[in-house]
Amino acid sequence: MGTYAVQLPKRVVFGDGVEEKIGAEAKGLGAKKALIVTDATIEKAGLLEKVEKTLKEAVEVDVFDIVESEPTLAAAETVAGAARAAKYDLIVGVGGGSVMDMAKVASAVASNPGQAVSEFMGANKIANPSVSKILVPTTAGTGAEATPFTLIIVGGKKKAIASPYNLADVVLISPSFTATMPPRVTASTGMDAMSHAIEAFLSTGSNPLTDSFALEAIRKIADNLEVAFSHGDNLDALFQPGSRCTSRGN
């Protein structure tokens, strides 16, 4: 059967309303000053306010809200500059895959002041362990909150920063956050998640644990993506008793 290794976040908390636990999670990490990394869309949707309000009850908070889609190296350096502006001991990412990746960058540079983001590119190039980070995904597509990879556009191509230091200390997953996505985004990120699950199952590097995750993800997406697309803007319809998302334990 051979040997295999799986890298996962240290802690994953799932459930509707788990964003209200972020203050307690921050305290558990011993944090004093946090930087929230997000984008304008998340702020307009009111999701940032839900996280920020609770977090402010536990730690001092600053916000960087200009993450762009498909961030370039220059954009990553801008995020890095914000992370170096104060002595942050906690980075909180609230958003989609690009935000998750930029939160990882912020976390790395906060504990590696002598390294530029470009020096992180490749495998295991982050010298010192990153500061603590809590990731709060608002889309279901990339799974960036659970991986040790950060993707950045360099010279028109996606390149990766691969390091175990990129793994989150805490991931908070609230179904209601993803349910607020527009139907088109629900569809595209749902199919993205499906492709990732199929890719993981077919990979020559797969193992029994990753296969179990992949197969269950495929089943859940197949069973629920259509209803999520149809009722994504109506939380009561999406989670009401008897709907697929509740009656099948999903």
C-alpha positions as CSV (number, residue, x, y, z in Angstrom):
1,M,0.0,0.0,0.0
2,G,3.0,2.3,0.4
3,T,3.3,5.4,2.6
4,Y,1.5,8.7,2.2
5,A,1.2,12.0,4.0
6,V,-1.7,14.5,4.2
7,Q,-1.4,18.1,5.1
8,L,-4.5,19.8,6.6
9,P,-5.3,22.9,8.6
10,K,-4.8,22.6,12.3
11,R,-8.5,23.2,13.1
12,V,-11.7,23.4,11.0
13,V,-15.0,24.6,12.5
14,F,-18.1,24.1,10.4
15,G,-21.6,25.3,10.9
16,D,-24.0,28.2,10.3
17,G,-23.0,31.2,12.4
18,V,-19.5,29.9,13.2
19,E,-18.2,33.4,12.3
20,E,-19.4,34.4,15.7
21,K,-16.8,32.2,17.3
22,I,-13.9,34.1,15.7
23,G,-13.2,36.2,18.7
24,A,-12.8,33.1,20.9
25,E,-10.6,31.5,18.3
26,A,-8.4,34.6,18.2
27,K,-8.1,34.5,21.9
28,G,-7.2,30.8,21.8
29,L,-4.3,31.7,19.5
30,G,-3.1,34.3,21.9
31,A,-3.6,37.1,19.4
32,K,-3.5,40.8,20.3
33,K,-3.6,42.6,16.9
34,A,-5.2,41.3,13.8
35,L,-5.2,42.3,10.1
36,I,-8.3,41.3,8.1
37,V,-7.6,40.7,4.5
38,T,-10.6,40.9,2.2
39,D,-12.1,42.7,-0.8
40,A,-14.7,45.3,-1.6
41,T,-17.3,42.7,-2.7
42,I,-17.3,41.0,0.7
43,E,-17.6,44.3,2.5
44,K,-20.6,45.3,0.3
45,A,-22.3,42.0,1.0
46,G,-22.1,42.7,4.7
47,L,-20.0,39.6,5.5
48,L,-17.0,41.6,6.6
49,E,-19.1,43.3,9.2
50,K,-20.2,40.0,10.7
51,V,-16.6,38.9,11.2
52,E,-15.1,42.2,12.2
53,K,-17.7,43.0,14.9
54,T,-17.0,39.8,16.8
55,L,-13.3,39.9,16.3
56,K,-13.1,43.4,17.7
57,E,-14.4,42.1,20.9
58,A,-11.3,40.1,21.4
59,V,-8.4,41.9,19.6
60,E,-7.4,45.2,17.9
61,V,-8.3,45.0,14.3
62,D,-7.2,46.7,11.0
63,V,-8.7,45.9,7.6
64,F,-7.1,45.6,4.1
65,D,-9.9,45.4,1.6
66,I,-8.4,45.9,-1.8
67,V,-7.5,42.3,-2.8
68,E,-8.0,41.9,-6.6
69,S,-9.1,38.8,-8.5
70,E,-6.2,36.6,-9.8
71,P,-3.6,38.7,-7.9
72,T,-0.3,39.5,-9.5
73,L,3.1,39.6,-7.8
74,A,2.8,43.4,-7.6
75,A,-0.6,43.0,-5.9
76,A,0.8,40.5,-3.5
77,E,3.6,43.0,-2.6
78,T,0.9,45.6,-1.9
79,V,-0.7,43.1,0.6
80,A,2.7,42.5,2.0
81,G,3.2,46.2,2.6
82,A,0.0,46.3,4.6
83,A,1.0,43.3,6.7
84,R,4.4,44.9,7.5
85,A,2.7,48.2,8.5
86,A,2.2,47.0,12.1
87,K,3.1,44.2,14.4
88,Y,0.3,41.8,13.6
89,D,0.2,38.5,15.3
90,L,-3.0,37.3,13.5
91,I,-4.1,37.5,9.9
92,V,-7.8,36.8,9.1
93,G,-8.8,36.1,5.5
94,V,-12.5,36.6,4.6
95,G,-13.4,36.0,0.9
96,G,-12.8,33.7,-2.0
97,G,-9.7,31.9,-3.2
98,S,-7.7,35.1,-4.1
99,V,-8.3,36.5,-0.6
100,M,-7.3,33.2,1.0
101,D,-4.0,33.3,-1.0
102,M,-3.3,36.9,-0.1
103,A,-4.0,36.2,3.6
104,K,-1.4,33.5,3.4
105,V,1.1,36.0,1.9
106,A,0.3,38.5,4.7
107,S,0.8,35.8,7.3
108,A,4.2,34.8,5.8
109,V,5.7,38.3,5.4
110,A,4.6,39.3,8.9
111,S,7.1,36.8,10.4
112,N,9.7,37.1,7.6
113,P,10.4,40.9,7.3
114,G,13.6,40.3,5.4
115,Q,12.0,38.4,2.5
116,A,10.2,39.8,-0.5
117,V,7.1,37.9,-1.8
118,S,9.1,36.9,-4.9
119,E,11.6,35.0,-2.6
120,F,8.8,32.8,-1.4
121,M,8.0,31.4,-4.9
122,G,8.6,27.6,-5.2
123,A,8.6,24.9,-2.5
124,N,9.6,25.5,1.1
125,K,11.1,29.0,0.6
126,I,9.3,30.6,3.6
127,A,12.1,30.8,6.1
128,N,10.2,31.3,9.4
129,P,6.8,30.0,10.5
130,S,4.0,32.3,9.5
131,V,2.1,34.2,12.1
132,S,-1.3,32.7,13.1
133,K,-4.1,32.9,10.5
134,I,-7.8,32.3,10.5
135,L,-9.4,31.8,7.1
136,V,-13.1,32.3,6.5
137,P,-14.1,31.2,2.9
138,T,-17.1,32.8,1.2
139,T,-17.0,30.6,-1.9
140,A,-16.8,26.8,-2.4
141,G,-14.6,26.6,-5.4
142,T,-10.9,26.7,-4.8
143,G,-10.6,25.1,-1.3
144,A,-7.6,27.5,-0.8
145,E,-8.4,27.7,2.9
146,A,-7.3,24.1,3.3
147,T,-4.2,23.9,1.2
148,P,-0.5,24.7,1.7
149,F,-0.4,26.5,-1.6
150,T,-0.6,30.2,-2.7
151,L,-1.1,31.0,-6.3
152,I,0.1,34.3,-7.8
153,I,0.2,35.5,-11.4
154,V,3.9,36.1,-12.5
155,G,4.6,37.0,-16.1
156,G,1.1,36.0,-17.1
157,K,1.4,32.5,-15.6
158,K,0.2,31.1,-12.3
159,K,3.0,30.2,-10.0
160,A,2.9,28.7,-6.5
161,I,4.3,29.3,-3.1
162,A,4.2,25.9,-1.5
163,S,4.9,25.6,2.2
164,P,3.4,23.9,5.3
165,Y,3.5,27.4,6.8
166,N,0.7,28.4,4.5
167,L,-1.7,26.0,6.3
168,A,-4.4,27.8,8.4
169,D,-4.4,27.6,12.1
170,V,-8.2,27.8,12.1
171,V,-10.7,27.6,9.2
172,L,-14.3,28.8,9.9
173,I,-16.8,27.6,7.3
174,S,-20.3,29.1,7.5
175,P,-22.8,27.7,4.9
176,S,-24.7,30.9,5.0
177,F,-21.7,32.8,3.7
178,T,-21.4,30.7,0.6
179,A,-25.2,30.7,0.1
180,T,-25.1,34.5,-0.3
181,M,-23.2,34.2,-3.6
182,P,-25.0,35.2,-6.8
183,P,-26.4,32.1,-8.7
184,R,-23.7,32.5,-11.5
185,V,-20.9,32.4,-8.9
186,T,-22.5,29.5,-7.1
187,A,-22.6,27.5,-10.4
188,S,-19.0,28.4,-11.4
189,T,-17.4,27.8,-8.0
190,G,-19.5,24.6,-7.6
191,M,-18.2,23.2,-10.8
192,D,-14.7,24.3,-9.9
193,A,-15.0,22.3,-6.6
194,M,-16.3,19.3,-8.6
195,S,-13.3,19.4,-11.0
196,H,-10.9,19.6,-8.0
197,A,-12.6,16.6,-6.4
198,I,-12.4,14.5,-9.6
199,E,-8.8,15.6,-10.2
200,A,-7.9,14.6,-6.6
201,F,-9.5,11.1,-7.0
202,L,-7.8,10.5,-10.4
203,S,-4.4,11.8,-9.3
204,T,-1.5,9.3,-9.2
205,G,-0.7,10.8,-5.9
206,S,-4.0,10.0,-4.3
207,N,-4.4,7.8,-1.2
208,P,-7.2,6.3,0.8
209,L,-7.8,9.4,2.9
210,T,-7.8,11.8,0.0
211,D,-10.0,9.4,-2.0
212,S,-12.6,9.4,0.8
213,F,-12.7,13.2,0.8
214,A,-12.9,13.4,-3.0
215,L,-15.7,10.8,-3.4
216,E,-17.8,12.4,-0.7
217,A,-17.2,15.9,-2.2
218,I,-18.3,14.6,-5.7
219,R,-21.5,13.1,-4.1
220,K,-22.4,16.2,-2.2
221,I,-21.8,18.5,-5.1
222,A,-23.8,16.3,-7.5
223,D,-26.7,16.1,-5.1
224,N,-26.8,19.7,-4.1
225,L,-25.3,22.1,-6.6
226,E,-28.6,22.4,-8.6
227,V,-30.7,23.3,-5.6
228,A,-28.0,25.7,-4.3
229,F,-28.0,27.4,-7.7
230,S,-31.8,27.7,-7.8
231,H,-32.2,28.9,-4.2
232,G,-28.9,30.5,-3.4
233,D,-30.4,33.9,-2.9
234,N,-33.1,32.5,-0.6
235,L,-31.6,31.0,2.6
236,D,-35.0,30.0,4.0
237,A,-35.7,27.9,0.9
238,L,-32.2,26.5,0.8
239,F,-32.1,25.2,4.4
240,Q,-35.8,24.6,5.1
241,P,-36.7,21.1,6.5
242,G,-37.2,18.7,3.6
243,S,-34.9,20.4,1.2
244,R,-32.0,18.3,-0.2
245,C,-29.5,20.3,1.8
246,T,-31.0,19.2,5.1
247,S,-32.9,16.0,4.4
248,R,-29.7,14.2,3.1
249,G,-27.5,15.5,5.9
250,N,-25.6,18.0,3.6
